[in-house]
Every structure is written in structure tokens, then in C-alpha cells.
Amino acid sequence: MPEQHRTALAALAPSTTPFASAIRRTFKVGYGLRDLRGDIMAGIVVAVVALPLSMALAIASGVPPQHGIYTAIVAGGLSALLGGSSVQVTGPTAAFVVVLAPISAKFGLGGLLLATIMAGGLMLAAGLARFGRLIEFIPYPVTTGFTSGIAVVIATLQFKDFFGLGIAKMPEHYIEKVQTIVAAAPTLHMPDMAIGLGSLAVLVLLPRLTRAIPSPLVALPAAGLVAYFMGLDVATINSRFSYELAGVTHHGIPQLPPMPMLPWTAPGPDGQQLVLSLDLIRSLGGSAFAIAMLGAIESLLSAVVSDGMTGLRHDPDAELIGQGVGNIVAPFFGGFAATGAIARTATNIRCGARSPVASISHALFILAAVMLVAPLLGYLPMASMAALLLVVAWNMSELKHFVHVLRTGPRGDVLVLLACFLLTVIFDMVVSVSVGVVLAAILFMRRMADVSSVNLVAASSEKAEIHLPPTAIVYQIGGPLFFGAAQKAMSSLRTIQRGIQTVILDLTSVPIIDATGLVNLESSIERLRKSGIYIIIAGVQAEPLKAIARAGWEKRHHAWLTVRRSLEDATALAWARHSEFHPGPTDRPDAR
């Protein structure tokens, strides 16, 4: 890369703080005009995809479409600037719809903005606490289950606009929604359905012919033109949404940039200004936690996908910080919850994005678009927006992966998958993820208990490496001793045969031990002591040794318990004790 094109920011030293690690890393290695051109071109293409999608997702979340645009502009730009993934694109996502729609229905736009700020604070705190890597421990069946469930809910919600059904208000719960849609079937509006089917056909077929042109760029404007010039009586953004400016009501989307506002002054569920109170914040706590959890999971999963496509590595803590700041600031400009978007990120990469500058460019191009063509956006049919979200729902359903786990996964994983899927559809994301993670944790504990074991090695053992006196035995303990496995493993130490004076507990193969493991092990040792048996703990690894040292066992039980570095040292001590109590000829190998 030509040296004269390198920016002076390349001299920035790496920081220990995980702020803006992606942009700093970009300029540290060098950033030239060629990189800038690639990022700008990618930003333009992603903006074309993101603009209609942001509006559609805002509508699906129960708020006017311009708030989706504001989310893409503010949260999209800030998260890219401060995040830890070089090519991640942030904005409204379909995964949030099932969480946001109930919030906006119950608390209005003001409640949704306030919940987003609270969720952003949680994500920011998680990033600062460096919890980014913990997201990797959420099991695959959990994420696949709730993602597929979200796709089903999103697709179901689109039937109203896709078929032009006469439904004044959708119920809160999924079963009631399905019943309402079925009951409204006689109100099907043919022009809306025709526009929806035509848009869906273009959205599905065009990518199979060429990927050079984003299908929404063709499908949605074409639907608007057909509806306008054919004079079709279809619902549009203009007919569905309005805004007030200088005391005058206008239809469609305001031709304005995101303007500063106080989120708690936005309308509540009754259309009046939201009343900020401690009770309101408490009521939004669960929803904010759900947004934060889902936002963290989706963002880091998207970042992992982008790493696989680019060969780069993201900083998960910086990414959480970027997402947190984006979600805190966006509501002060009318934006709501945002997260990393896998489809837009993949488009960004395929179009040649090289750095976070591409995502920042995408936000700026969306800003330019709303300033230039906002009046034209009002002619887009609602049925075509619904068709776009049906395609999004299909793409995020992960049907192949879902079926693959059902067919080949262990029975426990299948149970977790189906539980998360059904709970997401029937209840909500909070219940689904909570139950899914608990079920997965229980399955993990059971599996760890299966691999944890205690094996007896007696004096008559044929293992040549262990030569024991007749008054000693070795229990070889293997696997982690934690609260899910310790009880099962220690049960083998309950009975000791007669004539045994020394028991060696070989912990060479125990990598970790927690408080429950310590309690169970000490209880077993106490039972041995009451039987007059001397205990030698051998071969303890570093982490368990620290736990035993903190527990102070040797100080409290020094008369009948000791710790030795290796099994060989423990065996030598066992022979010494045997010789002390049984003087005379010995079978000890080194005494021959």
C-alpha cells in the first residue's frame, strides 16, 4: 500500500481499554484510498438493502417506519465506530421483533425507547466487565431453537399486511394472533395480496438470477410503481403513518435527519406523553434484560460469522461496548434497539468492505436517502414490506440446521431445541432463553457427572507403575469435581475394606474443583478418618491445589491428612507408614 496514502492515525498505540478496537486496528495496520473506495461502495449497497428493511422492521415492531431509519443511522454509525468487529453492520433486526412488538404495544414508543437505553446500559456494562467471551457458552440448540421460533412469529405477523386483512389490533399472545388471523380470512384484500405475491416473487427469484443487484432495490420500488400507476387500492406507508411538523399533520416519513429528543417525552400506549417513574423503569426491567441478552447474542454470533468470511478476529468486549453505546444514544434521536445484522454484514463483506468505515458509510448514505427521497418512500405498499420480512423470516429460520439437530442430535439437545422453539413461539424470548440455558446446563452437568469417576487400585493391582503395601489402596479420581459431578464421584469412597490403614486419593486427572466438590471430598475424607484411616492426597493440579490450600485442610487435619506432589511420593509415604506399623520383611520394590 502506498505510504503517502496511509493515515497519521496508523501511529496509534494499542490500548488496554476495549473501546473502538476495530477502527484502531484498521488504522494501525494502514488504511489507504483503495480501502476507502471499497468501503464506500460496500456502504452504498448495504444502505440500499438496509433502508427498506429498517422501515419494515420498525413497522413490525409497532412503531412508525422513520424510527427504524433513525436506528440504522445513529446506532449503525456509533456501533461501527466504537465496536470490535471490522465489518459488522448494526441496525434493526428481525430477531428483535418478538421482543419489541409487545413492549411498544404495552408501553408505546416512549417505553420502547426507554427499554432500549436500559438494555444498552446492560450491554455496555457487560463489555466493560469483559463478559464478551461468555456468550460463546450459550449452546447451539438454544440459539437455533429461539432463532427458528422468532422466524415463525415474524412470518405469522406479516400475514395481516401481506393479505390486506381487516384486523384493527393484533392480540398480545401468539395463539390468539393465529386465531385472529384465521377469523379475519374473509376480509382478504386481493390488490394487497397481488402486490405481496409479486414482491415476494421478485425477492425470491432475482437473487437466483444475479446477486449484482439487491433484490429489495427492484422489488419494492416496482411494487410502488405498479400500485401507483395502476391505481390499486392498497395500503401504503403514506396511508398508514403520519407525523406532525409545526402543528401540521403530514403523511408518510418526515424529510428530516434524526433530531435530538428526550425518549421519555415520546408517546406512551395511549398516545400521550410517557410519564417517567420508578414503577415504569421497574416494569421495563425484564424487557430491557431480554433486549440486552438477545442483542449481545445476535451481535457476537454475527461477528463470528463475519470472522469466518474474512479470516479476521473480532474483539467481543469492544463489540459489546459499541453495541451498548449505540443503544444508549440512539433513543435520544428516535432510534430503538439495534444489534449486529448477519445478512447485512454478509452483504457488506461480499461487496468488498475492509473496515468499520463501510458500516459508517452505510449509516451516512441512509441519512442522505431520507433527506432526499423521504416523500417517495411513502408510496411503498405495506404488502411489499410484509413480503420482504417473510423472506427475512425464511432466511433466519435455519430450517436445515433445525432438522439436522432433530435427526442427528443427542436426545437431550433435541429436547433443548424443541423447548426453546416452542417457548419462543408460545411465550417470549425471556422464558425461552432462560429455560433453554437452564436445561442445557443440567444436561452439561449430567454429562460431566458421567465422565467423573473414582477407580480403586489395590495392593494386588496388576498395574506395574503402582507398587502398594498391603495396608494401602489408591483411589484414582478422574474428571472435574464440581456441583454436578462431585456427589456421584465421591459415592465410591463410602466403604473401605478391612485392614486398610492408608488411602491415597490420586487427583492427577482432576482439572477443577468447586465449593461443592470440596465439601463432598472433605466429607468423604472425614468418613475415612472416623474409620482410623490416614489420607494422602496426591498429584493435585494447580487450580484444585489452590482451592484445597484456601480450605486449610492440612492445618485443620494435619494429624491424619497430608498432600504430596505426585503419586510416587504418596506411595513412598504409604510404604513408610506400613513399615512403621508392620516392621520386618517388606515387599517394597526399592527394598529388594
N, C-alpha and C positions, 0 to 999 in steps of 0.2 A: 504494500500500500504506500503511495507517495507520502513522503514525510511532511511535505508542505500542506497536505490536507488533514493532518492529524490535529486534533483539538488540543488546546492547552490543558483541558481537563484530564488528559491522559496521565498527567503527573500526580493525580490524586492518590494519596496513600490509602491502603485498605483500612477500614475502621472496624473496631471491635463491636460497634453497635450495628444491629441488623437492619438499619434504615437504608432504603434505596440501593440495596446491594447490586441489583441487576444493572441499573443505569451507571453506577460507579464502575462495575466490572467492564461494561461496554466501553467506556471512555478510557479505562486503564489500558486495555489491550489495543486501543486505537480505533478511531471512527472517522471515515472519510466521506467524500462526496458520493462515491459509488454506494456506500452503505445508506446514505441519506436518501438517494434516489430509490433504492429498493424498499426502504421503509415507507416512503411517501406513497409509492404505487400500491403497496400492500394495504396501507391505511385507507386509501380511496376505495379499494374493493371491499374491505371489511365494513367500511361505513355504509356502502350500498346495501350490504346484507343486514347490517345491524339496525339501520333506520326503521324499516317496516317491522322488523322483529321486535324492536324495543316498544313500538307503539302497540303491537298485538299483545305483547306480554303485559303491558300496563293495563290494557282493556281486560285481559283475562284475570288480572289481579284486582279488578274492581275500581280502578282509578282512570281519569282521563288520559288519553294517549301521550300528551305532551310530557307527562311526568316520567314516562319511560325514556323519552328522548333526553330529558334533563339528567336522568340516572346515567345513561351512556356517556354523556358529555362530562359530567363532574366526576362521578366515581370511576369511569373508564380512564380519564386522564390522570387522576391522582393515584389510583392504584398502580398504574403502569410506572409512574414517576417514582413512587416510594416502595414498590414491591420487590420480590426476589426472583421473579421469572422473566426472562428476557423477551419472550414473545407472547406472553399471556394477554388475552383480551378480556376485559371486565365489563359487565353490563347486566341488565335484567336477564334472568334465565328462566326457562320453563320449570326447573326444579322448584323454584320459589313459589310458583302459583298456588300450590295446595296449602302453603303456609300463609301467604299474603292475602288471598281472597277472603278467608274468614276474618282476618284482622280488619280489613277495610270495611267489610260488611257490619262488623260489630262496633268498631271504633272510628270509622270514617278515615279520610285521608290524613287528618291530623294524628290519629292514633297510629297509623301505619308509619308515618314519618318518625314519630317518637320512638316506636319499637325499633326502627332501623338504627337510630342513634344509639340506643341501648345495646343492640346487637354489635354495632361497630366498636363500642367500648369493650365488650367482651372479647372480640377478636383481637383488638389492639393489646389488651392485657395478656391474652394467650401468646401473642407474638413476642412481647417483651419478656414474658416468663420462659420463652423458648420451648413452648409446647408443640411446635410445628411437627416434630417427628412422631408425636404420639398419635396423630391422625392415621399414620401408617398401620396402627394396630387394630383399626376397625376392620373386621373380617369382610372378605369379598361377598359372601352370601347376604350380609346385612346391606351393603351398598347396592348390590344388584337387586335385592328384594324391594327396597324402598324406591329405587330409581324406576323400576318397572311399574310399581304401584302409582307413582307420580304420573307416569306416562298414561296410564289408564284413566286417571282422574282428569288430566288435561284434555285428553281426547273426548271424554264424555261432556265436558263443559263447552266444547266447541259446537256441539250439535244444535244448540239454540240458534246461533247466528248462521251456521252453515245451511240449515234448512229453513231459516227465517221463521222459527216457531214463535207463537204469541205467548211468551212467558214474561210476566211482569217482573217477578223476582224469584231467583233460584233459592231453594231451601239451603240450610247450612250443611246437612249431612248427606253423604253420597247416596245411600239407599233412597232417601226422599228425592234427591235430584233426579235419579233414574226414573222414579215413579212420575215425577212432574214432567219430564221429557216425553215419556210414553203417553201420558194423558194429553199432552199438547200436540201429539202427532197429527190430528185432524186439521191443525192450523198451519200446516206446511205451506210455505210460500214458494211457488215454482220459480219466479225470477231469481230469488236469492239462491235457491238450490242450483239453478243452472249456472249462475256466476261462480258458486262454490265448486261445482264439479269441473267447470272449465279451468279455474285457477289450480285446482288440485292436479288436473291432468298435466298442465304445463310444469308445475313444480316437480312432479314425479318423472316426467318423460324427458324434459330438457337436459338434466344432468347426464342422462344416458347417451345423449347425442353429443354434447360438448360441455366441458367444465370451464370453458373460457369466459362464459357469460353467466353471472349468478342468476339462478332461476327466479328468485323474487323480483329482480330488476325487470324481468319480462312479464311474469305472471300478474303481479299486482297492478302496474300501470295499464296493461292490456285489459284487465277486468274493469278498471275505472273507465277507460275509453269506451269499451263496449256498452257498459251500463249507461254512460252519459249520452252517447250518440244514438243509441237505440231507444233511449227514453224509458229504460226499465225502472220500475218502481222497486228499488232495492234500498236497504238500509246502508248508509254511508257514515263516515266519521262526522261529516257535516250535519247529518240528520240526527245523530246520536249524542254528540257532545257540543258543548258551548262554553264560553268563558266571558268574563266581564272585564271591560277595559274602560277606564274613565267614566264609569257609570252606564256604559252602553254594552249590551249583550251581543256577542258575535258567535257565529257558528264555526266549528272546526277547531283548528290548532292556532294558538297565538303566534304571530310572526315576530317573536321576541327571544332573546337569549335567556338562559336561566337567571332569574332575578333573586337577589338575597331576600330571605324571609325568615320568620321565626316559626319553626314547624308546629309548635303548639297553638299557633293562631290559625292554622288551617282548619277547614270544616270538619266537624265531628259526624257521627252517623245520622244526625237529624239535619245536616246542612248548616247548622250554626257553629260558631267558633268553639273549638275544643276548650274545655275547662281543665287546666293543668292542676293536678293534685297528686298527693302521695298514693291515694287509693287507685288512681288511674295508672300510675307507674307500677304499682304492685300487680294490678290486673294484667299489665302488658309483660310482666317478667317472664312468664312461661313462653310466650310468643317470641320475645327477644332472644331467649336461650335457643329456641328452635331455629331461628334465623341464623344465629351465630354458628351453631353446630353445622347446619346444612351449608352455610356459606364457607366455612373452613374446609369441610369435606370436599365440596364441589371444586373449590379453588385449588386445593392441593392435588386432587385427582386430575384436574385439567393440567396443572403444572407438570405432573408426572407424565401424562400423555405427550405434552409438548417436549419434554426431555427425550422421550423415546423417538420422536420425529426429528429432532435437531441434533441429538448427541450432546446437548448441554446439560448442566445440572442447576436446578433452582435452589434457592435458599428458602426453606419453608417458613422460618420465623419472620424473615423480611416480608414474605408474601402475606402472612397473616397481618403484619403491621400495615402494609399497603392497603389490604382489603379493609382493615379496621378503620383507618383514616378516611378512606373513600366513603365508607358507610356512615361515618360520623358527619362528614362535611356535606355530602350530597343532599340530605334532608333540608339543610339551610338554603338550598337552591331548588327545592321542589322535587328532588330525586328520592327514590325509595331503595330498598335492599338490592344490592348487586353482588355478584360473585364472578369468578373466572368461568368463562363460557367455552366449553370444549369445542363446539362446532366452529365458532368464530375464531378461536385460537388456531384450529387446524387450517382454516381458510387463510389466516394471517401467514402461517408458515408456508403453505403451498404457493402463496403469492410473492414469496421472497423476503419476508420480514427478517430483519437481522438483529433488532434491538427493541427496547421499550419505546423508542421513538415512533415505531409503526403504530402502536396502540394509542400513543398520544396524538398522532396524526389522525387516526380514525375518529377520536373524540372531536378534534378541531373541524374535520370535514362534516361531521354530523351537525355541529354548531352552524357551519356555513350553510348547510342544506336547509335547516329550519329557518334561517334568516332569509333565504332566497325563495324557497318553494313551499313554505308552510300552507298558503292558500290552496295549492294544488293537492296537497296530501289529504285535504278534507274530502276529496272525491273518491277516495279509495273505498270500495264496498266492504262492509263488515264480513260478508261471506268469504271474500278472498283472504281476509285476515285470519278467519277461522280455518281456512284451508291450509294456510301457512303453519298454523300451530298444530294441525293434525299431522303434518309432515314432521314437525319437530318432535311431537309425541312419539311417532313411529320410530324415529331415529334414536331417541333416548330410551326406548323400551328395552333394548338389549335382548330381544327375543331369543336370538341364537344362544347367548350366554345363559339365559334363564333356563331354556330347555336343556342345555348341556349339563348344568348343575343338577337338574331334576333327573336326568338319565344316568349320570356317572358319579355324582357326588355321594359322599357318605350319608347315611340316614340322618345324622344329626345336622349336617349342613343343609340338607333338603328341608328339614323342619324349620331352621332359622330363616331360610329363603322364603318359604311359604308364609311364615308368621309375619315377617316384615312386609311382604307384599300385601297380605290381607289387612293387616293393621293400618297400613298407609291408605289403602282404599276405603276401608270402613270407618276408621277413626281419623288419625292425623299423624304427621311426621314425628311429633314428640313421643307419642306412645310407641310408634313403630321402631324408632332408633333405640329408645330406652329398653324396650323388651328384647329387641334383637341383640343388642350388646350384652345384656344380662344372659340371654340364652347361649350366646357364643362363648361368654366367659365360663358358664357352667360346663359346656362341652369341653372347653380347653382344660378346665380343672380335672374333669374326668379322664381326659387323655393323658394328662401329666401324672395322675394317680396310677394309670395303667403302666407307665414307664418307670415309676418309682418302685423300688423293691429292696428287700433285705434278704440276703442269702447267707446261710450258715456254712462255715468252713470249720470242721472239727479237726482234732489231732490226727484222725485216721484219713484225712483228706489225701487224695492222690495228686494234688497239685504240688509239683516239685518246688515251686518257689516259696511255699509257706511250710515251715517246719515248726510245729507247735508242741509244747509239752502236753501231757495227757490231762492236765488240770486247766487247760485254757482252750477257748474257742474264739473264732473270729466271725463277726457278722459284717459282711460287705454290704454297705448301703449304697444304692445307686439312684441317680436322678435327683431332681430338685425336691427339697423338703419345704414345701410351702403349705398354706392352709388347705389347699385342695388335695394334697397327697400325703401329708405327714401322718395322719391318723392311720391310713391303710398301711403305710410302710412300717410304722412302729409297732403294729399289732403282732408282728412276728417275734418281738422281744418279750412277750408276756411270760413264757415258761422257759426255764433253763434246766437241763438235765442235772442229776446228782453228781457230786464230785468235782464240779467246775468251781474254780476259785478266782479265775481271771477271765474277763470278757473284753476282747478288743473290738471296738467299733471302728471299722475302716471306712472313713468318709472321703476317700480319694476321688470317688466318682460323684460327689455331691457338689454341684456348681454354686447353688444358692440355698439359703435357709432364711425363712422369715420368722416373725414372732411366734406364729402358731407351730412352726416346725421346731423352734427352740423349746417351747412348752411341752410338746409331745416327746421330744428327745429327752428332756430333763425328767419327765415323768417316768419314762422307761428306765432311765439311769437310777432314779430313786427306788423303783421296784427292785432292781438288781442289788442296790446297796442294802435294802432291808433283808435280802437273802444272804448277806455276808459276802458279796462278790465285789472284787476290785475291778474298776473300769479303766481301760486305756483308750483314749480317742486318738486315732492315727490318721496321718495323711490329709489333714484338713486344708482345703484350698483357702485362698486369701479372703474372699468375702465371708464364707462361713466362720473362718477363724476370727475375723473382726467381731462378728455377732457373738461368738462364744466369749471372747475377751470382754466385750461390753456387759455380757450377762454375769461376769465374775464367777464362773463355775469353779475354777481352780482355787480361788481364795476361800470360797464357802465350803468346798468339798475336797480340800487338799489331802485329807487323810485316806480317801478311798477312790480318788479320781485324778488322772493326770493326762496331759496332752503330749503326744510325740509327733515329730515332723513326718515320719514315714512308718509304713507297716513293718519294715525291718527293725527300726528302733523299738517299736511296740513289742515285736516278737522277742527281741533280746531282753526286754524288761520282764515279759511273761516268763521266760526261762529263768531269769534271776529270782523271781518270786517263787517259782516252782522248786528251785534248788534250795531256797531258804527254808521252805516248809517240808521238803522231802529230800534231805541230804542223802548222798550215796551215789551209786552209778546213775548215769543220765544218758538219755538218747539225743542230747543236744548235738547238732551237727558239728559245731566248732569245738566240741569237747572230745571228739574221737581221736 
